[in-house]
Amino acid sequence: MFRLLRLAPLYMALCLGANAVAAEGLEDLLAGDMRAMVLHDSPQEVPEVGFTDADGVEMGLDAFEGQYVVLNFWATWCAPCREEMPSLDALQRQLGGEGFRVVTIASGRNPIPAITRFFDEVGVTELPIYLDGHQTMSRAMRVFGLPTTVVLNPEGQEIGRLRGDADWAGESAVTLMTELIAG
């Protein structure tokens, strides 16, 4: 037992050193609004909870397996979401395809007509409507405020998180996402 305790500082030093090396390569990419992004040292499992599409069809994040996903939680009543949503739409337009997808999920009570009106008012044309009406997914994924954006790798694991709004069509976000996609 004493031997294990004696090795604990060595283990901690190795872990901290490995984390510093892993973050070092991405440091330059966390510029502009992306400075608020927290990139995890290792991918984190995401709870298997569902959401619905605009027609009420149950879905899960496995529908996007094999793609990097920018998963954004928002609401129609959220002022920062109103500012952010057009840039998420632009990011989908610019990078969306087989390897990348922006998925926005309205969290809480957000009637379809209100979402449609919101999308029309802010000019969203590329993003489908997804709902988490009972906030089951939001709670399971520890979303404590809106907007919150979670970046998922192609295996569906969380690799980063940004709380608050950001310019997702800005140079820093596009560069970060392009580097992630390129691997």
C-alpha positions in Angstrom: 0.0 0.0 0.0 2.8 2.4 1.0 4.5 1.7 -2.4 1.4 2.7 -4.3 1.1 6.0 -2.3 4.8 6.7 -3.1 4.1 6.2 -6.8 1.1 8.5 -6.9 3.1 11.8 -7.4 4.9 10.2 -10.3 1.6 9.1 -11.9 0.2 12.6 -11.4 3.2 14.2 -13.0 3.0 11.9 -16.0 -0.7 12.6 -16.4 -0.2 16.4 -16.2 2.6 16.2 -18.6 0.6 14.2 -21.1 -2.3 16.6 -20.8 0.0 19.6 -21.4 1.4 18.0 -24.6 -2.1 17.1 -25.9 -3.4 20.7 -25.4 -0.2 22.4 -26.8 -1.0 21.6 -30.4 -4.6 23.1 -30.2 -3.7 26.2 -28.2 -3.2 28.4 -31.3 -6.6 27.3 -32.6 -8.5 28.5 -29.5 -8.6 32.2 -30.6 -11.4 34.7 -30.9 -14.7 33.4 -29.6 -13.2 29.9 -29.5 -11.1 30.9 -26.5 -14.1 30.0 -24.4 -14.1 26.4 -25.8 -13.0 23.8 -23.3 -11.3 20.9 -25.2 -11.2 17.7 -23.2 -7.9 15.8 -22.7 -9.7 12.6 -23.8 -13.1 12.0 -25.4 -16.0 11.7 -23.0 -19.0 9.4 -23.4 -22.3 11.0 -24.1 -25.5 9.7 -22.5 -27.8 7.8 -24.9 -30.9 10.1 -24.7 -33.2 11.1 -27.5 -34.8 14.1 -29.0 -37.4 14.5 -31.7 -37.5 16.1 -35.1 -40.2 18.6 -36.2 -42.6 15.7 -37.0 -42.2 14.2 -33.5 -40.1 11.3 -34.7 -37.7 10.1 -31.9 -34.0 10.3 -32.8 -30.7 9.9 -31.1 -27.2 11.2 -31.7 -26.3 7.9 -33.4 -28.1 9.3 -36.4 -24.9 11.4 -36.9 -22.4 8.7 -36.2 -19.3 9.0 -38.4 -19.5 12.8 -38.4 -18.0 15.6 -36.3 -21.0 17.3 -34.8 -21.4 20.8 -33.4 -24.4 20.2 -31.1 -26.0 23.4 -30.0 -28.7 23.7 -27.3 -30.8 26.8 -27.7 -34.3 28.3 -27.2 -36.5 30.8 -29.0 -36.6 33.1 -25.9 -32.8 33.2 -25.6 -31.4 36.5 -26.8 -27.8 35.3 -27.2 -29.2 32.3 -29.2 -30.8 34.8 -31.6 -27.3 36.4 -32.2 -25.6 33.0 -32.5 -28.0 31.0 -34.7 -27.2 32.7 -38.1 -23.5 31.8 -37.6 -24.3 28.2 -36.9 -26.4 28.2 -40.1 -23.5 29.7 -42.0 -21.1 27.1 -40.5 -23.4 24.3 -41.7 -23.5 25.9 -45.2 -19.7 26.2 -45.3 -18.5 22.9 -43.8 -21.6 20.7 -43.7 -21.4 17.4 -45.5 -20.6 13.7 -44.9 -18.0 14.4 -42.3 -19.5 17.4 -40.5 -22.9 18.5 -39.2 -24.3 21.3 -37.2 -27.2 20.0 -35.0 -29.3 22.6 -33.1 -31.7 21.3 -30.5 -34.4 23.6 -29.0 -34.4 22.9 -25.3 -37.6 23.2 -23.3 -40.9 24.6 -24.4 -40.4 25.8 -28.0 -43.5 25.3 -30.2 -42.8 24.6 -33.8 -44.5 27.8 -35.1 -42.3 29.8 -32.8 -39.1 28.0 -34.0 -40.2 28.5 -37.6 -40.8 32.2 -37.0 -37.4 32.5 -35.2 -35.6 30.8 -38.1 -37.3 33.1 -40.6 -36.5 36.2 -38.6 -32.8 35.4 -38.2 -32.4 33.9 -41.7 -31.7 30.2 -40.8 -32.1 28.0 -43.9 -29.7 25.1 -43.5 -30.7 23.7 -40.1 -33.5 21.3 -39.4 -35.7 21.6 -36.4 -34.9 19.3 -33.5 -36.6 19.4 -30.1 -35.8 18.4 -26.5 -39.2 19.5 -25.1 -38.8 18.0 -21.7 -35.1 18.9 -21.4 -34.2 15.2 -20.9 -31.2 15.4 -23.2 -30.2 18.8 -21.9 -30.2 17.6 -18.3 -28.4 14.3 -19.2 -25.7 16.3 -21.0 -25.3 18.8 -18.2 -26.5 21.8 -20.1 -26.9 24.5 -17.4 -27.5 27.5 -19.5 -28.3 28.5 -23.1 -26.7 28.6 -25.5 -24.4 25.7 -24.9 -22.5 24.0 -27.7 -20.9 20.5 -27.5 -18.5 19.2 -30.1 -18.7 15.5 -30.8 -16.2 13.3 -32.6 -17.3 10.8 -35.3 -17.6 8.1 -32.5 -20.3 10.3 -30.8 -18.0 11.3 -27.9 -17.8 14.8 -26.5 -14.4 16.4 -27.2 -15.2 20.0 -26.4 -17.8 22.3 -24.9 -18.5 26.0 -25.2 -20.9 27.8 -22.8 -22.4 31.0 -24.1 -22.7 32.3 -27.6 -20.0 32.5 -30.3 -19.5 33.5 -33.9 -19.4 30.0 -35.4 -18.9 31.4 -38.9 -15.9 33.5 -37.8 -12.3 32.6 -38.8 -11.4 31.1 -35.4 -14.3 28.7 -35.3 -14.0 27.7 -39.0 -10.3 27.1 -38.6 -10.8 24.9 -35.4 -13.6 22.9 -37.0 -11.6 22.5 -40.3 -8.6 21.2 -38.3 -10.8 18.7 -36.4 -12.4 17.4 -39.6 -9.0 17.0 -41.2 -7.8 15.0 -38.2 
